[in-house]
Amino acid sequence: MATHLKAGDPAPDFSAPGTDGRTLNLADFRGQKLVLFFYPRDDSPYCTRQACSLRDSSAEISACGAAILGVSAQDEGSHQKFAEKHHLKFPLLADTDLAIARAYGVAGAGLGGFLRALVKASERVTFIIDEDGSILHVIGDPDCPDHGDEVLALLA
């Protein structure tokens, strides 16, 4: 198992292309909270439930002063299809080399991590980052169908 970051740790910076056509960085979200969720694959059943739960809660999450950003290893084209198919209004980052996942400790270690790396998939972990770039909460085993509610409970 990889060593995850914990509450109070500084969030690692990142830079990657998103489905909104821009290269996004952690600094782009300074001054607001950020729900940064890592998921293994576009369009898999649990990943779809997780993303759609966040989509369904996005207005309430935004009202709490937070943005949502998804990260997985698929390319921009795959993310674009996934976002369009499921009407996701938040950006998805293409972490094709798993650099962001490694920085956040969610690329995995040991045999499981090696197997994930072969199929280019990260662990399913969500980080809630504060306005100054520190990690507020880590959700290590998200309840995919109710993930939006989980996040809202921590933002309240």
Summary of the structure (lengths in Angstrom):
residues: 156
radius of gyration: 14.0
end to end distance: 30.0
largest distance: 40.9
contacts: 521
relative contact order: 0.26
helix: 37%
strand: 22%
